[in-house]
Amino acid sequence: MGAGFALFIPDADVEKLWDIPTVYDFGAVHAGHVEEGNKRVIIKPKGLEYLGETLGVR
């Protein structure tokens, strides 16, 4: 039950920022990327997929 954070950055900037977790001693995962098309989120390791209509701000 800890806090989680997500950074959404351009693919071109991933390498520039990748050392930050090592310097500050916390874990990080490059979890995915953004593509054009219908809005959906896929979490492959968990086998989950959320479609656009369920992704509204609450």
mmCIF file of the N, C-alpha and C atoms, coordinates in Angstrom:
data_MODEL
# 
_entry.id   MODEL 
# 
loop_
_atom_site.group_PDB 
_atom_site.id 
_atom_site.type_symbol 
_atom_site.label_atom_id 
_atom_site.label_alt_id 
_atom_site.label_comp_id 
_atom_site.label_asym_id 
_atom_site.label_entity_id 
_atom_site.label_seq_id 
_atom_site.pdbx_PDB_ins_code 
_atom_site.Cartn_x 
_atom_site.Cartn_y 
_atom_site.Cartn_z 
_atom_site.occupancy 
_atom_site.B_iso_or_equiv 
_atom_site.pdbx_formal_charge 
_atom_site.auth_seq_id 
_atom_site.auth_comp_id 
_atom_site.auth_asym_id 
_atom_site.auth_atom_id 
_atom_site.pdbx_PDB_model_num 
ATOM 1   N N  . MET A 1 1  ? 0.812   -1.183 0.000   1.00 0.00 ? 1  MET A N  1 
ATOM 2   C CA . MET A 1 1  ? 0.000   0.000  0.000   1.00 0.00 ? 1  MET A CA 1 
ATOM 3   C C  . MET A 1 1  ? 0.862   1.256  0.000   1.00 0.00 ? 1  MET A C  1 
ATOM 4   N N  . GLY A 1 2  ? 1.796   1.329  -0.879  1.00 0.00 ? 2  GLY A N  1 
ATOM 5   C CA . GLY A 1 2  ? 2.640   2.516  -0.984  1.00 0.00 ? 2  GLY A CA 1 
ATOM 6   C C  . GLY A 1 2  ? 2.158   3.431  -2.076  1.00 0.00 ? 2  GLY A C  1 
ATOM 7   N N  . ALA A 1 3  ? 2.860   4.492  -2.251  1.00 0.00 ? 3  ALA A N  1 
ATOM 8   C CA . ALA A 1 3  ? 2.530   5.450  -3.309  1.00 0.00 ? 3  ALA A CA 1 
ATOM 9   C C  . ALA A 1 3  ? 3.245   5.051  -4.584  1.00 0.00 ? 3  ALA A C  1 
ATOM 10  N N  . GLY A 1 4  ? 2.584   5.210  -5.692  1.00 0.00 ? 4  GLY A N  1 
ATOM 11  C CA . GLY A 1 4  ? 3.196   4.927  -6.981  1.00 0.00 ? 4  GLY A CA 1 
ATOM 12  C C  . GLY A 1 4  ? 3.175   6.174  -7.837  1.00 0.00 ? 4  GLY A C  1 
ATOM 13  N N  . PHE A 1 5  ? 4.117   6.266  -8.739  1.00 0.00 ? 5  PHE A N  1 
ATOM 14  C CA . PHE A 1 5  ? 4.209   7.424  -9.612  1.00 0.00 ? 5  PHE A CA 1 
ATOM 15  C C  . PHE A 1 5  ? 4.445   6.955  -11.035 1.00 0.00 ? 5  PHE A C  1 
ATOM 16  N N  . ALA A 1 6  ? 3.937   7.724  -11.973 1.00 0.00 ? 6  ALA A N  1 
ATOM 17  C CA . ALA A 1 6  ? 4.173   7.435  -13.384 1.00 0.00 ? 6  ALA A CA 1 
ATOM 18  C C  . ALA A 1 6  ? 4.642   8.709  -14.067 1.00 0.00 ? 6  ALA A C  1 
ATOM 19  N N  . LEU A 1 7  ? 5.648   8.575  -14.906 1.00 0.00 ? 7  LEU A N  1 
ATOM 20  C CA . LEU A 1 7  ? 6.115   9.677  -15.737 1.00 0.00 ? 7  LEU A CA 1 
ATOM 21  C C  . LEU A 1 7  ? 5.782   9.337  -17.174 1.00 0.00 ? 7  LEU A C  1 
ATOM 22  N N  . PHE A 1 8  ? 5.181   10.255 -17.869 1.00 0.00 ? 8  PHE A N  1 
ATOM 23  C CA . PHE A 1 8  ? 4.870   10.077 -19.277 1.00 0.00 ? 8  PHE A CA 1 
ATOM 24  C C  . PHE A 1 8  ? 5.780   11.024 -20.047 1.00 0.00 ? 8  PHE A C  1 
ATOM 25  N N  . ILE A 1 9  ? 6.770   10.454 -20.718 1.00 0.00 ? 9  ILE A N  1 
ATOM 26  C CA . ILE A 1 9  ? 7.768   11.258 -21.420 1.00 0.00 ? 9  ILE A CA 1 
ATOM 27  C C  . ILE A 1 9  ? 7.946   10.714 -22.838 1.00 0.00 ? 9  ILE A C  1 
ATOM 28  N N  . PRO A 1 10 ? 8.427   11.543 -23.742 1.00 0.00 ? 10 PRO A N  1 
ATOM 29  C CA . PRO A 1 10 ? 8.687   11.060 -25.104 1.00 0.00 ? 10 PRO A CA 1 
ATOM 30  C C  . PRO A 1 10 ? 9.740   9.940  -25.096 1.00 0.00 ? 10 PRO A C  1 
ATOM 31  N N  . ASP A 1 11 ? 9.582   8.977  -25.979 1.00 0.00 ? 11 ASP A N  1 
ATOM 32  C CA . ASP A 1 11 ? 10.555  7.876  -26.083 1.00 0.00 ? 11 ASP A CA 1 
ATOM 33  C C  . ASP A 1 11 ? 11.982  8.384  -26.210 1.00 0.00 ? 11 ASP A C  1 
ATOM 34  N N  . ALA A 1 12 ? 12.164  9.495  -26.909 1.00 0.00 ? 12 ALA A N  1 
ATOM 35  C CA . ALA A 1 12 ? 13.506  10.031 -27.124 1.00 0.00 ? 12 ALA A CA 1 
ATOM 36  C C  . ALA A 1 12 ? 14.179  10.459 -25.823 1.00 0.00 ? 12 ALA A C  1 
ATOM 37  N N  . ASP A 1 13 ? 13.398  10.695 -24.768 1.00 0.00 ? 13 ASP A N  1 
ATOM 38  C CA . ASP A 1 13 ? 13.957  11.161 -23.498 1.00 0.00 ? 13 ASP A CA 1 
ATOM 39  C C  . ASP A 1 13 ? 14.173  10.060 -22.464 1.00 0.00 ? 13 ASP A C  1 
ATOM 40  N N  . VAL A 1 14 ? 13.742  8.849  -22.743 1.00 0.00 ? 14 VAL A N  1 
ATOM 41  C CA . VAL A 1 14 ? 13.867  7.758  -21.768 1.00 0.00 ? 14 VAL A CA 1 
ATOM 42  C C  . VAL A 1 14 ? 15.320  7.544  -21.362 1.00 0.00 ? 14 VAL A C  1 
ATOM 43  N N  . GLU A 1 15 ? 16.218  7.459  -22.307 1.00 0.00 ? 15 GLU A N  1 
ATOM 44  C CA . GLU A 1 15 ? 17.633  7.215  -21.992 1.00 0.00 ? 15 GLU A CA 1 
ATOM 45  C C  . GLU A 1 15 ? 18.221  8.325  -21.119 1.00 0.00 ? 15 GLU A C  1 
ATOM 46  N N  . LYS A 1 16 ? 17.818  9.576  -21.377 1.00 0.00 ? 16 LYS A N  1 
ATOM 47  C CA . LYS A 1 16 ? 18.336  10.710 -20.607 1.00 0.00 ? 16 LYS A CA 1 
ATOM 48  C C  . LYS A 1 16 ? 17.962  10.606 -19.138 1.00 0.00 ? 16 LYS A C  1 
ATOM 49  N N  . LEU A 1 17 ? 16.778  10.060 -18.857 1.00 0.00 ? 17 LEU A N  1 
ATOM 50  C CA . LEU A 1 17 ? 16.270  10.029 -17.489 1.00 0.00 ? 17 LEU A CA 1 
ATOM 51  C C  . LEU A 1 17 ? 16.494  8.703  -16.777 1.00 0.00 ? 17 LEU A C  1 
ATOM 52  N N  . TRP A 1 18 ? 16.968  7.702  -17.479 1.00 0.00 ? 18 TRP A N  1 
ATOM 53  C CA . TRP A 1 18 ? 17.042  6.354  -16.930 1.00 0.00 ? 18 TRP A CA 1 
ATOM 54  C C  . TRP A 1 18 ? 18.001  6.227  -15.740 1.00 0.00 ? 18 TRP A C  1 
ATOM 55  N N  . ASP A 1 19 ? 19.008  7.069  -15.625 1.00 0.00 ? 19 ASP A N  1 
ATOM 56  C CA . ASP A 1 19 ? 19.946  6.994  -14.504 1.00 0.00 ? 19 ASP A CA 1 
ATOM 57  C C  . ASP A 1 19 ? 19.368  7.537  -13.198 1.00 0.00 ? 19 ASP A C  1 
ATOM 58  N N  . ILE A 1 20 ? 18.318  8.325  -13.258 1.00 0.00 ? 20 ILE A N  1 
ATOM 59  C CA . ILE A 1 20 ? 17.763  8.947  -12.049 1.00 0.00 ? 20 ILE A CA 1 
ATOM 60  C C  . ILE A 1 20 ? 17.375  7.909  -10.991 1.00 0.00 ? 20 ILE A C  1 
ATOM 61  N N  . PRO A 1 21 ? 16.665  6.830  -11.319 1.00 0.00 ? 21 PRO A N  1 
ATOM 62  C CA . PRO A 1 21 ? 16.326  5.855  -10.274 1.00 0.00 ? 21 PRO A CA 1 
ATOM 63  C C  . PRO A 1 21 ? 17.560  5.246  -9.593  1.00 0.00 ? 21 PRO A C  1 
ATOM 64  N N  . THR A 1 22 ? 18.621  5.050  -10.329 1.00 0.00 ? 22 THR A N  1 
ATOM 65  C CA . THR A 1 22 ? 19.846  4.497  -9.749  1.00 0.00 ? 22 THR A CA 1 
ATOM 66  C C  . THR A 1 22 ? 20.485  5.496  -8.789  1.00 0.00 ? 22 THR A C  1 
ATOM 67  N N  . VAL A 1 23 ? 20.562  6.743  -9.191  1.00 0.00 ? 23 VAL A N  1 
ATOM 68  C CA . VAL A 1 23 ? 21.174  7.784  -8.364  1.00 0.00 ? 23 VAL A CA 1 
ATOM 69  C C  . VAL A 1 23 ? 20.405  7.940  -7.050  1.00 0.00 ? 23 VAL A C  1 
ATOM 70  N N  . TYR A 1 24 ? 19.075  7.877  -7.100  1.00 0.00 ? 24 TYR A N  1 
ATOM 71  C CA . TYR A 1 24 ? 18.257  8.095  -5.908  1.00 0.00 ? 24 TYR A CA 1 
ATOM 72  C C  . TYR A 1 24 ? 17.767  6.794  -5.267  1.00 0.00 ? 24 TYR A C  1 
ATOM 73  N N  . ASP A 1 25 ? 18.286  5.659  -5.722  1.00 0.00 ? 25 ASP A N  1 
ATOM 74  C CA . ASP A 1 25 ? 18.035  4.350  -5.125  1.00 0.00 ? 25 ASP A CA 1 
ATOM 75  C C  . ASP A 1 25 ? 16.551  3.981  -5.038  1.00 0.00 ? 25 ASP A C  1 
ATOM 76  N N  . PHE A 1 26 ? 15.857  4.035  -6.173  1.00 0.00 ? 26 PHE A N  1 
ATOM 77  C CA . PHE A 1 26 ? 14.501  3.508  -6.232  1.00 0.00 ? 26 PHE A CA 1 
ATOM 78  C C  . PHE A 1 26 ? 14.311  2.775  -7.550  1.00 0.00 ? 26 PHE A C  1 
ATOM 79  N N  . GLY A 1 27 ? 13.357  1.882  -7.585  1.00 0.00 ? 27 GLY A N  1 
ATOM 80  C CA . GLY A 1 27 ? 13.124  1.065  -8.766  1.00 0.00 ? 27 GLY A CA 1 
ATOM 81  C C  . GLY A 1 27 ? 12.337  1.807  -9.830  1.00 0.00 ? 27 GLY A C  1 
ATOM 82  N N  . ALA A 1 28 ? 12.522  1.395  -11.048 1.00 0.00 ? 28 ALA A N  1 
ATOM 83  C CA . ALA A 1 28 ? 11.780  1.978  -12.162 1.00 0.00 ? 28 ALA A CA 1 
ATOM 84  C C  . ALA A 1 28 ? 11.597  0.926  -13.246 1.00 0.00 ? 28 ALA A C  1 
ATOM 85  N N  . VAL A 1 29 ? 10.529  1.082  -14.007 1.00 0.00 ? 29 VAL A N  1 
ATOM 86  C CA . VAL A 1 29 ? 10.221  0.175  -15.109 1.00 0.00 ? 29 VAL A CA 1 
ATOM 87  C C  . VAL A 1 29 ? 9.803   1.014  -16.310 1.00 0.00 ? 29 VAL A C  1 
ATOM 88  N N  . HIS A 1 30 ? 10.375  0.720  -17.466 1.00 0.00 ? 30 HIS A N  1 
ATOM 89  C CA . HIS A 1 30 ? 9.896   1.329  -18.713 1.00 0.00 ? 30 HIS A CA 1 
ATOM 90  C C  . HIS A 1 30 ? 8.678   0.506  -19.105 1.00 0.00 ? 30 HIS A C  1 
ATOM 91  N N  . ALA A 1 31 ? 7.490   1.001  -18.789 1.00 0.00 ? 31 ALA A N  1 
ATOM 92  C CA . ALA A 1 31 ? 6.274   0.197  -18.837 1.00 0.00 ? 31 ALA A CA 1 
ATOM 93  C C  . ALA A 1 31 ? 5.555   0.189  -20.173 1.00 0.00 ? 31 ALA A C  1 
ATOM 94  N N  . GLY A 1 32 ? 5.901   1.071  -21.087 1.00 0.00 ? 32 GLY A N  1 
ATOM 95  C CA . GLY A 1 32 ? 5.177   1.057  -22.351 1.00 0.00 ? 32 GLY A CA 1 
ATOM 96  C C  . GLY A 1 32 ? 5.437   2.284  -23.179 1.00 0.00 ? 32 GLY A C  1 
ATOM 97  N N  . HIS A 1 33 ? 4.530   2.519  -24.109 1.00 0.00 ? 33 HIS A N  1 
ATOM 98  C CA . HIS A 1 33 ? 4.667   3.639  -25.029 1.00 0.00 ? 33 HIS A CA 1 
ATOM 99  C C  . HIS A 1 33 ? 3.278   4.058  -25.509 1.00 0.00 ? 33 HIS A C  1 
ATOM 100 N N  . VAL A 1 34 ? 3.218   5.195  -26.172 1.00 0.00 ? 34 VAL A N  1 
ATOM 101 C CA . VAL A 1 34 ? 1.960   5.732  -26.687 1.00 0.00 ? 34 VAL A CA 1 
ATOM 102 C C  . VAL A 1 34 ? 1.921   5.526  -28.186 1.00 0.00 ? 34 VAL A C  1 
ATOM 103 N N  . GLU A 1 35 ? 0.767   5.078  -28.668 1.00 0.00 ? 35 GLU A N  1 
ATOM 104 C CA . GLU A 1 35 ? 0.554   4.898  -30.098 1.00 0.00 ? 35 GLU A CA 1 
ATOM 105 C C  . GLU A 1 35 ? -0.710  5.638  -30.512 1.00 0.00 ? 35 GLU A C  1 
ATOM 106 N N  . GLU A 1 36 ? -0.781  6.018  -31.781 1.00 0.00 ? 36 GLU A N  1 
ATOM 107 C CA . GLU A 1 36 ? -2.009  6.594  -32.310 1.00 0.00 ? 36 GLU A CA 1 
ATOM 108 C C  . GLU A 1 36 ? -3.074  5.512  -32.396 1.00 0.00 ? 36 GLU A C  1 
ATOM 109 N N  . GLY A 1 37 ? -4.331  5.929  -32.320 1.00 0.00 ? 37 GLY A N  1 
ATOM 110 C CA . GLY A 1 37 ? -5.427  4.983  -32.466 1.00 0.00 ? 37 GLY A CA 1 
ATOM 111 C C  . GLY A 1 37 ? -6.396  5.081  -31.307 1.00 0.00 ? 37 GLY A C  1 
ATOM 112 N N  . ASN A 1 38 ? -7.212  4.053  -31.145 1.00 0.00 ? 38 ASN A N  1 
ATOM 113 C CA . ASN A 1 38 ? -8.185  4.022  -30.063 1.00 0.00 ? 38 ASN A CA 1 
ATOM 114 C C  . ASN A 1 38 ? -7.483  4.021  -28.712 1.00 0.00 ? 38 ASN A C  1 
ATOM 115 N N  . LYS A 1 39 ? -8.046  4.763  -27.769 1.00 0.00 ? 39 LYS A N  1 
ATOM 116 C CA . LYS A 1 39 ? -7.447  4.869  -26.451 1.00 0.00 ? 39 LYS A CA 1 
ATOM 117 C C  . LYS A 1 39 ? -7.654  3.571  -25.665 1.00 0.00 ? 39 LYS A C  1 
ATOM 118 N N  . ARG A 1 40 ? -6.546  2.992  -25.175 1.00 0.00 ? 40 ARG A N  1 
ATOM 119 C CA . ARG A 1 40 ? -6.609  1.804  -24.328 1.00 0.00 ? 40 ARG A CA 1 
ATOM 120 C C  . ARG A 1 40 ? -5.291  1.673  -23.577 1.00 0.00 ? 40 ARG A C  1 
ATOM 121 N N  . VAL A 1 41 ? -5.339  1.002  -22.483 1.00 0.00 ? 41 VAL A N  1 
ATOM 122 C CA . VAL A 1 41 ? -4.143  0.722  -21.691 1.00 0.00 ? 41 VAL A CA 1 
ATOM 123 C C  . VAL A 1 41 ? -4.015  -0.788 -21.573 1.00 0.00 ? 41 VAL A C  1 
ATOM 124 N N  . ILE A 1 42 ? -2.839  -1.302 -21.886 1.00 0.00 ? 42 ILE A N  1 
ATOM 125 C CA . ILE A 1 42 ? -2.572  -2.738 -21.786 1.00 0.00 ? 42 ILE A CA 1 
ATOM 126 C C  . ILE A 1 42 ? -1.450  -2.930 -20.774 1.00 0.00 ? 42 ILE A C  1 
ATOM 127 N N  . ILE A 1 43 ? -1.713  -3.749 -19.765 1.00 0.00 ? 43 ILE A N  1 
ATOM 128 C CA . ILE A 1 43 ? -0.692  -4.091 -18.768 1.00 0.00 ? 43 ILE A CA 1 
ATOM 129 C C  . ILE A 1 43 ? -0.360  -5.561 -18.984 1.00 0.00 ? 43 ILE A C  1 
ATOM 130 N N  . LYS A 1 44 ? 0.640   -5.797 -19.835 1.00 0.00 ? 44 LYS A N  1 
ATOM 131 C CA . LYS A 1 44 ? 0.968   -7.150 -20.276 1.00 0.00 ? 44 LYS A CA 1 
ATOM 132 C C  . LYS A 1 44 ? 1.314   -8.110 -19.133 1.00 0.00 ? 44 LYS A C  1 
ATOM 133 N N  . PRO A 1 45 ? 2.172   -7.711 -18.173 1.00 0.00 ? 45 PRO A N  1 
ATOM 134 C CA . PRO A 1 45 ? 2.529   -8.686 -17.131 1.00 0.00 ? 45 PRO A CA 1 
ATOM 135 C C  . PRO A 1 45 ? 1.336   -9.185 -16.325 1.00 0.00 ? 45 PRO A C  1 
ATOM 136 N N  . LYS A 1 46 ? 0.284   -8.379 -16.245 1.00 0.00 ? 46 LYS A N  1 
ATOM 137 C CA . LYS A 1 46 ? -0.909  -8.760 -15.485 1.00 0.00 ? 46 LYS A CA 1 
ATOM 138 C C  . LYS A 1 46 ? -2.033  -9.273 -16.369 1.00 0.00 ? 46 LYS A C  1 
ATOM 139 N N  . GLY A 1 47 ? -1.849  -9.214 -17.694 1.00 0.00 ? 47 GLY A N  1 
ATOM 140 C CA . GLY A 1 47 ? -2.889  -9.663 -18.610 1.00 0.00 ? 47 GLY A CA 1 
ATOM 141 C C  . GLY A 1 47 ? -4.132  -8.782 -18.572 1.00 0.00 ? 47 GLY A C  1 
ATOM 142 N N  . LEU A 1 48 ? -3.975  -7.476 -18.354 1.00 0.00 ? 48 LEU A N  1 
ATOM 143 C CA . LEU A 1 48 ? -5.101  -6.560 -18.244 1.00 0.00 ? 48 LEU A CA 1 
ATOM 144 C C  . LEU A 1 48 ? -5.166  -5.629 -19.447 1.00 0.00 ? 48 LEU A C  1 
ATOM 145 N N  . GLU A 1 49 ? -6.381  -5.290 -19.860 1.00 0.00 ? 49 GLU A N  1 
ATOM 146 C CA . GLU A 1 49 ? -6.585  -4.314 -20.924 1.00 0.00 ? 49 GLU A CA 1 
ATOM 147 C C  . GLU A 1 49 ? -7.799  -3.462 -20.570 1.00 0.00 ? 49 GLU A C  1 
ATOM 148 N N  . TYR A 1 50 ? -7.612  -2.149 -20.590 1.00 0.00 ? 50 TYR A N  1 
ATOM 149 C CA . TYR A 1 50 ? -8.684  -1.202 -20.314 1.00 0.00 ? 50 TYR A CA 1 
ATOM 150 C C  . TYR A 1 50 ? -8.963  -0.424 -21.582 1.00 0.00 ? 50 TYR A C  1 
ATOM 151 N N  . LEU A 1 51 ? -10.223 -0.377 -21.975 1.00 0.00 ? 51 LEU A N  1 
ATOM 152 C CA . LEU A 1 51 ? -10.610 0.326  -23.192 1.00 0.00 ? 51 LEU A CA 1 
ATOM 153 C C  . LEU A 1 51 ? -10.948 1.779  -22.904 1.00 0.00 ? 51 LEU A C  1 
ATOM 154 N N  . GLY A 1 52 ? -10.956 2.607  -23.937 1.00 0.00 ? 52 GLY A N  1 
ATOM 155 C CA . GLY A 1 52 ? -11.133 4.044  -23.829 1.00 0.00 ? 52 GLY A CA 1 
ATOM 156 C C  . GLY A 1 52 ? -12.294 4.491  -22.971 1.00 0.00 ? 52 GLY A C  1 
ATOM 157 N N  . GLU A 1 53 ? -13.431 3.864  -23.089 1.00 0.00 ? 53 GLU A N  1 
ATOM 158 C CA . GLU A 1 53 ? -14.606 4.330  -22.354 1.00 0.00 ? 53 GLU A CA 1 
ATOM 159 C C  . GLU A 1 53 ? -14.467 4.162  -20.839 1.00 0.00 ? 53 GLU A C  1 
ATOM 160 N N  . THR A 1 54 ? -13.538 3.350  -20.387 1.00 0.00 ? 54 THR A N  1 
ATOM 161 C CA . THR A 1 54 ? -13.331 3.160  -18.944 1.00 0.00 ? 54 THR A CA 1 
ATOM 162 C C  . THR A 1 54 ? -12.200 4.021  -18.414 1.00 0.00 ? 54 THR A C  1 
ATOM 163 N N  . LEU A 1 55 ? -11.565 4.839  -19.254 1.00 0.00 ? 55 LEU A N  1 
ATOM 164 C CA . LEU A 1 55 ? -10.388 5.582  -18.855 1.00 0.00 ? 55 LEU A CA 1 
ATOM 165 C C  . LEU A 1 55 ? -10.656 7.060  -18.584 1.00 0.00 ? 55 LEU A C  1 
ATOM 166 N N  . GLY A 1 56 ? -11.877 7.434  -18.314 1.00 0.00 ? 56 GLY A N  1 
ATOM 167 C CA . GLY A 1 56 ? -12.196 8.833  -18.037 1.00 0.00 ? 56 GLY A CA 1 
ATOM 168 C C  . GLY A 1 56 ? -11.621 9.289  -16.714 1.00 0.00 ? 56 GLY A C  1 
ATOM 169 N N  . VAL A 1 57 ? -11.468 10.601 -16.572 1.00 0.00 ? 57 VAL A N  1 
ATOM 170 C CA . VAL A 1 57 ? -11.016 11.176 -15.302 1.00 0.00 ? 57 VAL A CA 1 
ATOM 171 C C  . VAL A 1 57 ? -12.153 11.064 -14.312 1.00 0.00 ? 57 VAL A C  1 
ATOM 172 N N  . ARG A 1 58 ? -11.828 10.603 -13.107 1.00 0.00 ? 58 ARG A N  1 
ATOM 173 C CA . ARG A 1 58 ? -12.888 10.409 -12.085 1.00 0.00 ? 58 ARG A CA 1 
ATOM 174 C C  . ARG A 1 58 ? -12.715 11.361 -10.946 1.00 0.00 ? 58 ARG A C  1 
# 
